[in-house]
């Protein structure tokens, strides 16, 4: 059907495939019964399917930590909290920056940092097999 009476009637096969797929899917839904039953079955499946902490079906039953709906509720809550904390930090960026600088500049913080650095250096040099020491400074554009 590419040329009919001098007209070029090219049809996109992908578009036809998508239409056919949609028609088949809706026919399957109708053949399976009422939509309420499908929704009920989907919820039952989500409640009975056990997943690991990544939301995947684990290889071992001992890794089945959550049912699928618990996983999605927890993930959605975590994503929302990350977003909210990010917004709060961004809104108060300068105040947090000043407070961190104040806390890290205190005598107590400097003493703790110095002690940690000295202890780490001594511990690294006490290792008879591979004594190593690495000191690096990176340029920070914020200061």
N, C-alpha and C positions, 0 to 999 in steps of 0.2 A: 504494500500500500504506500509506496514511496512517491509515485507520480500518477495522479488521476486527473485526466482532462487538462494536463498542463499545470496542475497545481502540485506543489511539493508538500505532502502530508506526512512528515516524519513524526513519529510518536516516541516519546522518551520511554524506553523499556523500564527504567527504574520507577517512573511514576506509575506505570501500569502495575508493576510488581507490588508497590506500596498499597495501591487501591485493592488489589486482589488479596493481599495479606490482611488488610483491615476487614474486608468482607468475610473472609474465612474466620478471623478471630471473633467477629460478632456472631457468626453462625454457630461457632462452638459454644459461646456463652449461652445462646438461646437453647441449643441442644442439651446443654448440661442442666438446665432448669433455671429456677428463679435466681436473681442476683443476690437476694438475701441469703440463700443457702450457700452461695459461693463465698460471700463475706464471712458467714459463720464458719465455714470450713477453713478459710484463710486464718481467722483468729485462732481456731483450735490448733492449726498447724504451728502458728507462732508460739502458742503456749506450750506445745508438746515438743518442739524442736529444741534440742540442747546444743549450745555452742560454747566455744572457748572465749577468752577475753578479747579476741580479735573479731568475733562475730562469725567465725567459720566453724564448720562441722569438724570436730577434732577426730584424730585417728584413734585415740584411746578414750574409753568412757570416763576415766579418772580426770580427764581434762574438760569434761562437760560441766562448766561452772554456772552457766546462766541459761534460761530459756530465751528464745529469740526476741521476744517482746521486752524482756528485762534489759537485754543488751542494747536495743535501740533506744529505750528510755534513758538508760545511763549515758550512752554516747551523745544523745541529743542534749541532755543536761550538761555534760562536760563541755560540749561545743559552745553552748549558750554562755556558760560561766567563763570560758576562755575569752569569748568576745566581750563580755561585760567587764572583766578585769582589764583587758586591753584598753577599753574605752576609758575606764577610770584612771589607769596609769597615764594614758595620753593626755587626758584633761588636766591632770595634776603633775605633769612631767617636771616642771621646774621646782615645785615644792618637794617632790621625791628626790630630785637631784641634789638640792640643797641639804636635805636631811641626811641623805647617804654620805655626802661629803663631810658634813659635820660629825657624823658618827664615826666614819673611817679616819677622820683627822684627830680624834681624841687620843689622849696619851694611852689609854687602856687598849685601844685597837692597834696602835702602833707597836706597843709592847707585845701584844699577842701575835701580830704579824712577824715581828722580829724573832720572837721565840720559835714560832713555827718554821721560819726560814732556817734558823740555825739548827734546830732539831732535825729537820729534813736533810740538811747538808751533811750533818754528822752521821745520820743513819745511812745515807747514800754512800758515804766514804767508808763506813764500817763494813760494807759488803765486800768480802775478799775476792769474790768471783768477778764482779763487774762494777767496780767503783766508777760512777759517772757523776758529773755535775754539769748542768746546763743552765745558763742564765741568758735570757733574751728579753729585749725590750722592743715593743712594737709602738710605732707612731700612732697616736690617737688624735684624730682630727677634731674631737670635741673640746680639747683643752688647748 
